[in-house]
């Protein structure tokens, strides 16, 4: 390759960033190419690297990605020192991404690029949060069907990185895929959070015995546990002349305003249920009250939910649990929303083989690369990268090779 990095900065920003193209290409070389080597024109590592560059520049759908590469075929030929001074048609892109890639190996490739460096020290308990949630790629739902490609992801909200994802048959099958996904991760010091679907005994045991902790919402899929939590937090009736029994309740609250409404969250936690509940490794239960008020109409609404965690109060108090629950539900906007808005994932109509899964993994990779750089404004970063990538490619033909 002519050079290995592309320096760039955001509009009005002072902090410089570096896009390491060489590291991306070197990792992609290790991917197995399932195509017959006879007549193979475009190396898989080249196509993967070009696809990521195009997505980082804001060209996210298959047709757009192919057009971006074709318009820059000569510069890409010089950059990657390829044998051919051409780029493939978009049908070739679909065919390659749909059949030439082992998706499991590809997700491991994404994980290796995005996983934090191992420092040899065990992280502090609950210092890393990993959120479990799935998403159906709506564009893959064929007419007359209700099912499309559904992917369960393990997401780190602090960095915006998807550590791993697996394909499942549908939302209802996420729980059966969760153990397989979590076995791919080092859970030491990790708090694994999920909605009520994941509040399962065996999964809770596996997480704790792997060195992590769990944080689950609890609904009617665990009726006994939910009833015990509701009873614990129910208002105590005290007869005249008697005092209420002592409790260890602690509370944390937060108020935020946005999108035309005021949101108030109050979380109350207790460790008392851990003394007699048979739920595995239970340390705390909590009650979360969520109230909203529409600023325009004045209409208010409220909702109460319950949850459990294996993290003791000495590790995560009420404020810590409140923040963790907010980070978990932030996955909807931090990951799913960005993939839909900035990467137009639900508008994708590509259904060739494994291509939808691979395209979603490429979206995870692009978002994760920006997240590891500390970039949260994806739209601004794409505009900046569109300019700086083109500038770097143009320098090749102008004879001004960036060192």
N, C-alpha and C positions, 0 to 999 in steps of 0.2 A: 504494500500500500504506500501511497505517496506521503501520507502523514497520518498520525494516529488520533489526534484530538481536534475538536472544533471549539474554540473559545466563544462565549456569547454572554450578553448581558441583557436584562430586561429594560424596557423603556423607562428612563428616569431612575434606574437602579444603579447603585454604586458597586454592589457586590458582583464580581465576575464569576461565571460558572464555566465548567469544562465538560463537554460531551466526549466521552472516550469511545470513539468508533472502533479503535483497534481491539479493545477488550471485548466489545460486543462481537466482532468478527471472529476473534480467536475462540471464544466460547461456542459460537455457531458452527465452527469447523468440526467439532466433536459430534454433532448431530448425525444420526444415521439417515442416509438418503435411500428410500425404498425404490427409487426408479432404477430401471435397467441402465447400466453405465454406457451401453452402446447408444450413440446419438445424443448423449446428454449435453445440452448446450449451456445451461446456466447452473453453476454450482449452488447447492442449497444454502450454504453460508452467505453467499452473495445476496440471494433473494431475501433471506431473513433480515440481514442488515439493512438492505435498501428499504424493506417494508417498515422497519422501525424508524428509519430516518424520515420517510414520507409521513408516517403517523405523527411524529414529533413536529413536523412542519405543518400539520393540520389537514393533510390529505388522507382521509381515514377509511373510506370505503374502497372496495376492491377495484372498481373502475377508476376512481380518482387516483388511487395508489399506482395503478398501471400507467395512467397518463402522466403522472408526475415523473416516473422513472423513464418513460419514453422521451419526454421532452429534455431530459438531462442525460441521455444515453452516452453521449461522448464524454462528458465530465465524469460520469460514474465509471466508464471504461478506463479513464486515466487514473482515477482514485484507487480502484481495486485491481488495476493492471490485468484486466480480463483478456481472454483471447478474442472475444467478439465485441465489436463496437455497436452493440444493439441491446435492447431490453425487451422482455417477452410481452406478448399480447395478454390482455386481462383474462382470457380463457385459460391461458397457460398458468397464470398465477393461481386461478381457482383450482385447476387440476393438481398443481404441485402442492398447494397448501391442503388440498382435500385428500390426497392419497400418498404423498411422498414422505409424510412426517408421522412419526409415532407420537401421539399426543401426550402419553405419559412421560416419555423421554423429554418432550418439548417443555412440559410444565416443570420438570426437574431442571432443565436448562434455565428457565425463567427464575426458578428458586435460587439457583447458584449465583445468578447475577444480582439478585436483590436481597438475599439473606444477609443479615448483619455479620460482620467479621467475628469469628470466634476468638475471644481474648484469653481463654483458658481459665477464667474465673466464673463461678456460678453466680448468675445475676440475683439480686435481692428478690425476695418473695413478692410476687404480684407487680414487679417493676415493668413487665411487658404485658400488654393486653392484646389478645388475639380474638377477633370476632368471627363467629361462624354464621354465614347466611348464604342463601342461594338466589339465583336470578335466572329467569327464563328469557332466552333471546327471542323476542316476539316475532322478528322477521323470519324465523325458522318454522313458525307454526303454519302448516299448509292449510289451504282452504278446506273446510269441512272437518278439521281436526282441532283438538284443544291442547295438544301437546307439541312442544318444540324442544330444542336443545336447552337443557337446564343444567347449570353449573353451580356447584357448592364451593365457596371460597373461604379461605382462612386469611383474614385481613388485619393488618396492624394499623389502627387509626392514627397513632401519633406520627407515623411516617408516610401513610398513604400507600403502603406496599402490600400486595397480595403475595403471601408466602407460597401458597399452593392452591390448586383447585382441581376438582374431579367432576366428571359428568355423571349425572344421576337421571333416573327415568322420570322424575317429577318431584315437586315440592314434598310430597308425602314420603319419598324415599331418602330424604336428606339424612335422617337419623341413622339409616343403615350404612351410609357412606362416610359419616363423620369419623368413626374409628380408623378407617383406612387413611383418611386425610391426615388425622392427627398423628398417626404413626410416622408420617414423613417429617414431623417437626420435633425440635428439641423443646420440650415443655418446661424445663427447669426455670423457675422464677416467672412462669407465665400464668396469667389469669385468662382462662378461656370463657368467653361470654356467648350466650345464645338465647333465642326466644324459647317459649315453653316447650316446643317440640323436642328440644335437647335435654330437658329435665328428665333424664333416665338414670336409673341406678347404676347400671353397668358402665355407662359412659362416664359418669361421675367418678366411679372407682378407678377406671383406667387413667383418667387425667391426674388424679391425686397421686396414684402410685407411680406415675411417670415424672413426678416432681412438680406438677402444676397445681392450680386451683381452678374451681369452676364458679361461675356466676350465671344462674338461670332464672328466667321468669317462671312462675308456676301458675298453671291454669287447670282446667277440669280434666286434663289428661292424667293428673296426679290428684284425684279427689281427696284422698285422706290427708295428704300433705297440705293441700290448699285449705282444707277445713281446719286443720290444726293451726295454721298461720292466722287465718281469719279470727279464730277463737282467741288466740293470744293477743291480738291487737283490738279486739272488740271492747267497746266502752264498758267498764266495770260498773255493775250495779251494787251500790253500797247502802245497806240498811242504816237507819238512823242509830247513832251511837256507836257505829263501827267504822273502822278506817280501811281504806283500800289496801290490798296486799302490796308489798314492795315489788317494783319492776326495775329493769335495767335499761329502759328505753332511752335512746339518744336520737336526736333529730337534726337534719341538715336541710336547708332550703336554698333555692335559687330562683331568680326572676329575670326574665329576658323579654325584650320587645323586638319584634320584627315581622315583616309580611303583614302588617296591619293588625297585629294582635299582641296581647300581653300574655306570657306564659309563666306560670308559677309551678314549681315542682317542690314537693316536700317528701323527704324520705325518712322513715322511722325504722330503726333497726334494733334487734334484740338477740341475745345469745341464750335466752332461757330455754328455747325449744330444743337446743342441742343436748340438754341434760336427759331428755326422755324420748326423743324421736329416734326411729331406727333408720332414718335416711343416712346413707353412707357419708362419713367424714363431714357431716353438717357442723358448721361453726356459728353461722348467723342466718337469720331470716329477716326480711324487711317488707315494709308496706310503702308503696310509692303512690302519692296522690298528685294528680296532674290536673291543673285548672287553667283554662284559657278564657280570655275575654276579647271579643272583637272590638277594636277601637272605634269602628264606624257605627255599628249597631248597638253596642253595649251588651250584646248577647254573651252569656257565659256558659261554659260546659265543664264537666269534671269527669275524671276517670280514676279508678283505683286499681292497682295491680300489685301482685305479690311476687317475692323471689327468695332464693336461697343462695348461700355461698359457703364454700369451705374455708374461706379466708377469715381468720379470727379478727376481732375488733382491734387487737394490737397492731395488726398489719393494715387493715382497711376499716376505718371508722365510717360513720354515717356519711360524712362529706366525701370520702373516697369512693364509697359505693354509689353515691349519687353521680359523681363525675364519671365513673365507669359505665353506668347505665346510659348516660347521655352520649358517651363516646360510642357505645355499641349502636345506638339508633342513628348516630351520625354516619354510619356505614351507608345508609340509603342515599345520602347526598354526596358523601365523600368518595364513594366508589361507584355505586350503581348509577347515581345521577350524572356523574362525570362521564361514565362510559356511554350513557345514552345521549347526553347533550353534546359533549365535545368530540366523541368518537362515533356518534350516530349508530350505536350498536343495534338498537331496536328497529332501525330502518334498513338494516342489512338484509338483502334477499339471497345472499349466497348460501346454498344448501348442499354443495358438492362435498360428499364424504365428511371428513373431519374439519373442513375449512371453517365452519362457524366457531368451533372450539378453538382452533388455532388463532383465528382473528381476535377472539376474546382474550386469549393469552397474550397476544401482541399488544392489545390495549392495556392489559395489566402491566406488561413490561414497560411500556411508554410512560404510564402514570407512575409506576414505581421508580423509574429512573429520575423523573422530575421530583418525586417525593423525597428521595434520598438526597437530593440537592437542596432540600428545604423549600422548594417552590410549591406554592398553594394555588396561585392563579394560573390555571392551565391554559386558558385562552390567551393570556398575555405571553406566556412562555411559547406557545405555538407560533404566534406572530413573530416573536423575536427569533425563534429557531428557523422559521421559514426564510427570513432575511439572512441570517448568519450562515446557514447551510448553503444557500445559493451563493453567497459571497465566497465561501471557502471553495466550492466547486468551480466557480468562475476563475479563481486564482490559478487553477491548474491550467486552463487554456490560455491564460494571460501570462503564464510563465512566472507567476509570483507564488510559488509554493510556500505554504505556511510551514515553518519548521516544527 
